[in-house]
Amino acid sequence: MSFKNSPFHFQMVDVSMVDPDPGHVRQSIGEEALKGLTNAIRKLGIIHPVIVRPGSGDRFVVIAGERRRQAAIQAGETQLPVIVRSCTDEEALEVRVFENIGLGVRSALEPRDMATAIQAIAQRFESPEEAAQYFGRAPTWLAQATAAAKLSEKVSALLDAGKIASTSAAVHLEKLAKKDEAKAESLIEQIEQLPDGEKMSKKDLDEVLSEAPVRPEPTAAAEPPAPPAVEASQPEPVAASSAGDTPPWEAVPADAPPPSSPRAKVNPGKVKLVAELLGLSEEDEETILARLIDEFLALRRS
């Protein structure tokens, strides 16, 4: 009988009676990587039962949920909720692969929905620091995770109307609005006038905002500034504005390091796959990269 049609039942078992599978594809799970899950289990218990199959005697062997089993032990749990199913070694391998590549197992929440949910939980605490500690993350993570829940009415309306390509682009526009309200208002008006079916992505926003402003011609009485002492083969550096003609988010600090060379183009197929797994738009590579970095840092720091 195949795994799909095999009978199953739920029960609570002693955590010591569940063994890892020596043939599991996940051979190494670092303690640092389990801290976030351990924190969640300590607060809420195990949300999803571990899938196991009968082992020798009265024992069980994990099919799917080895991280949950280990985190439960670290959290001090003595009982483990399990779903017992019979399967072959080959079927167990297929279950693990399909579960971990996310083929229909679990779909990520839309970023704004997730941000709203996290914000609702965070509001129960007296300070952002306490809320972040509850999630086992840093306050900076909390600020980023809830940014999409704090969009202004105008930016939210553009996102709902499909004039902005993604939630990350809307958050980007919101941040710009807090730094230069006048320029943001002008940009919002441009977006509102886009034809139906057209939308602005974070990349488009960056391109519009990076357009160099036109500098006024010097008057006859004005003394032209001395040219900077640079090598002829080098481009003239862009100085941080002191006259207010460059938006604050485009100004380069005097001690800023030179810009790095462009990244190599990532395989589009890989970008699409990662975007699907993260529930993001594949057109916004910067957001995908930022999300991956956040997830990695959270695992390392939690």
C-alpha positions in Angstrom: 0.0 0.0 0.0 1.4 3.4 -1.0 2.0 6.2 1.5 -0.9 8.2 0.0 -3.4 5.5 0.9 -1.8 4.1 4.0 -3.9 4.3 7.2 -2.7 6.7 10.0 -3.5 7.7 13.5 -2.6 10.5 15.9 -1.2 9.9 19.4 0.9 11.5 22.1 4.2 9.6 22.8 7.1 10.0 25.1 9.7 12.0 23.2 12.4 9.5 24.2 10.5 6.8 22.2 11.0 8.6 18.8 14.3 8.0 17.0 15.9 9.9 14.1 16.2 8.1 10.8 19.8 7.2 10.0 19.0 7.6 6.3 17.5 11.1 6.7 18.6 13.6 4.0 19.2 16.2 6.6 22.4 15.0 8.2 23.3 18.0 10.3 21.2 20.4 12.3 23.2 23.0 14.2 22.0 24.2 17.6 22.0 27.8 16.5 19.6 26.9 13.7 17.2 25.4 16.2 17.0 28.4 18.6 14.1 30.1 16.9 12.1 26.9 16.7 12.9 26.0 20.2 11.8 29.4 21.4 8.5 28.9 19.5 7.9 25.4 21.0 8.7 26.7 24.5 6.0 29.3 24.2 3.3 27.6 22.1 4.2 23.9 22.1 4.5 21.9 18.9 2.1 23.3 16.3 2.5 20.6 13.7 2.7 16.9 14.7 5.8 14.9 13.7 5.2 12.3 11.1 6.6 8.9 12.2 6.5 5.2 11.2 6.6 2.2 13.5 10.2 1.2 14.5 11.5 -1.7 16.4 9.4 -2.8 19.4 7.3 0.1 20.6 9.5 2.8 19.2 9.0 5.1 16.3 11.2 6.5 13.5 10.8 10.1 12.2 9.6 10.4 8.6 9.2 14.2 8.6 9.8 16.6 11.5 13.3 15.9 12.8 13.9 19.6 13.5 10.7 19.7 15.6 11.8 16.6 17.5 15.2 18.0 18.4 13.8 21.5 19.2 11.2 19.8 21.5 13.9 18.1 23.4 15.8 21.4 23.8 12.6 23.1 24.9 12.1 20.5 27.7 9.1 18.8 26.2 8.4 15.3 27.4 5.5 14.4 25.1 5.5 14.6 21.3 2.4 14.8 19.1 2.9 12.3 16.3 1.0 11.0 13.3 1.9 7.3 12.7 2.0 6.0 9.2 3.6 3.0 7.5 5.9 3.6 4.5 8.9 2.2 2.8 12.4 3.8 2.8 11.8 5.1 -0.7 8.5 6.7 0.2 10.0 8.3 3.3 12.7 9.9 1.1 10.1 11.3 -1.3 8.0 12.7 1.5 11.1 14.6 2.9 12.1 16.0 -0.5 8.6 17.2 -1.4 8.0 18.7 2.1 11.3 20.6 2.1 11.1 22.0 -1.4 7.6 23.4 -0.6 5.6 21.8 -3.3 2.2 22.6 -2.0 3.0 21.9 1.6 2.8 25.4 3.0 2.4 28.7 1.2 4.0 31.8 2.7 1.6 34.6 3.8 1.5 37.7 1.6 4.1 40.1 3.2 1.5 42.7 4.2 -0.7 40.0 5.9 2.3 38.7 7.8 3.4 42.2 8.8 -0.1 42.9 10.1 -0.2 39.7 12.1 3.3 40.3 13.6 2.3 43.9 14.4 -0.9 42.7 16.2 1.3 40.5 18.5 3.9 43.1 19.0 1.3 45.6 20.3 0.7 43.4 23.3 4.1 44.3 24.7 5.2 47.6 26.3 8.2 48.1 24.1 9.5 47.0 20.7 12.5 45.4 22.5 10.2 43.2 24.6 8.2 42.2 21.5 11.3 41.4 19.5 12.5 39.3 22.4 9.3 37.3 22.4 9.9 36.4 18.8 13.6 35.6 19.6 14.7 38.3 17.1 16.5 41.7 17.2 14.4 44.9 17.4 15.7 45.8 13.9 14.1 42.6 12.6 10.8 43.7 14.2 10.9 47.1 12.5 11.5 45.5 9.1 8.9 42.8 9.7 6.1 45.2 10.5 7.0 48.0 8.0 4.3 46.8 5.6 1.7 47.1 8.3 2.4 50.8 8.6 1.8 52.0 5.1 0.1 55.4 4.7 -3.4 55.6 3.1 -2.0 56.9 -0.2 0.6 54.2 -0.6 -1.8 51.5 0.5 -4.3 52.6 -2.1 -1.6 52.4 -4.8 -0.7 48.9 -3.7 -4.3 47.8 -3.6 -5.0 49.3 -7.0 -2.1 47.4 -8.5 -0.1 50.5 -9.3 2.8 49.3 -7.2 4.3 45.9 -8.2 5.0 44.5 -4.7 4.7 45.1 -1.0 8.5 45.7 -0.8 8.2 48.5 -3.4 5.4 50.1 -1.3 7.6 49.9 1.9 10.4 51.4 -0.1 8.2 54.3 -1.2 6.9 54.8 2.4 10.5 55.1 3.7 11.3 57.7 1.1 8.1 59.7 2.0 9.4 60.0 5.6 12.7 61.5 4.4 11.4 63.8 1.6 7.7 64.3 1.7 7.5 66.7 -1.2 9.4 64.4 -3.6 7.4 61.4 -2.5 4.2 63.2 -3.1 5.3 64.1 -6.6 6.3 60.4 -7.2 2.9 59.2 -5.9 1.1 61.5 -8.3 3.2 60.0 -11.2 2.2 56.5 -10.1 -1.5 57.4 -9.8 -1.4 58.5 -13.4 0.0 55.2 -14.7 -2.3 53.6 -17.3 -4.3 50.6 -16.2 -2.2 47.5 -16.2 1.1 49.3 -15.6 2.8 49.2 -12.2 5.9 50.5 -10.6 8.5 48.1 -9.1 11.2 48.9 -6.6 13.7 48.9 -9.4 11.6 51.5 -11.2 11.4 53.6 -8.1 15.1 53.5 -7.7 15.6 54.6 -11.3 13.3 57.6 -10.9 14.8 58.7 -7.7 18.4 58.3 -9.0 17.8 60.8 -11.8 20.3 63.6 -11.3 18.6 67.0 -10.7 19.4 69.8 -13.2 21.9 72.2 -11.7 21.4 75.9 -12.3 23.9 77.7 -14.6 26.3 79.9 -12.7 25.8 83.6 -13.1 28.5 85.8 -14.6 29.3 87.3 -11.2 29.7 83.9 -9.6 33.2 82.5 -9.4 33.3 78.9 -10.8 34.4 76.4 -8.3 37.9 75.0 -8.6 37.9 71.6 -10.3 38.6 68.6 -8.0 42.1 67.2 -8.1 41.5 63.8 -9.7 43.3 61.7 -12.2 42.2 62.3 -15.8 41.3 58.6 -16.2 39.0 58.6 -13.2 35.4 59.8 -13.2 34.6 62.9 -11.2 33.2 61.9 -7.8 29.7 62.9 -6.9 29.8 65.0 -3.8 27.1 65.0 -1.1 24.9 68.0 -1.6 25.0 71.0 0.7 22.5 73.1 -1.3 19.6 70.7 -0.9 19.4 69.6 -4.6 20.0 65.9 -3.7 17.4 64.0 -1.7 18.7 62.8 1.7 18.5 59.2 0.7 20.8 59.8 -2.3 23.4 61.8 -0.4 26.7 59.9 -0.1 28.6 60.3 3.2 32.0 61.9 3.0 33.7 58.8 4.3 31.6 56.3 2.4 33.5 53.5 0.7 33.7 53.4 -3.1 30.7 51.6 -4.7 31.3 47.9 -5.3 31.3 46.4 -8.7 27.9 45.1 -10.1 27.0 41.6 -9.0 27.0 38.9 -11.5 23.6 38.1 -13.0 21.9 35.3 -11.1 20.3 32.4 -13.0 16.7 33.5 -13.7 15.4 30.0 -13.1 17.0 30.0 -9.6 15.6 33.4 -8.8 12.1 32.3 -9.8 12.3 29.1 -7.7 13.6 31.1 -4.6 10.9 33.7 -5.2 8.2 31.0 -5.2 9.5 29.5 -2.0 9.6 32.9 -0.3 6.2 34.0 -1.6 7.8 37.1 -3.3 7.8 38.6 -6.8 10.6 37.2 -9.0 11.1 40.6 -10.6 12.5 42.1 -7.4 15.9 40.5 -6.9 16.9 43.0 -4.3 14.0 42.1 -2.1 14.7 38.4 -2.6 18.3 38.9 -1.6 17.3 41.0 1.4 14.8 38.4 2.6 17.5 35.6 2.3 20.0 37.7 4.3 17.3 38.4 7.0 16.5 34.7 7.2 20.2 33.7 7.5 21.0 36.3 10.1 17.9 35.4 12.1 19.0 31.8 12.2 22.5 32.8 13.3 21.5 35.3 15.9 18.3 33.7 17.3 
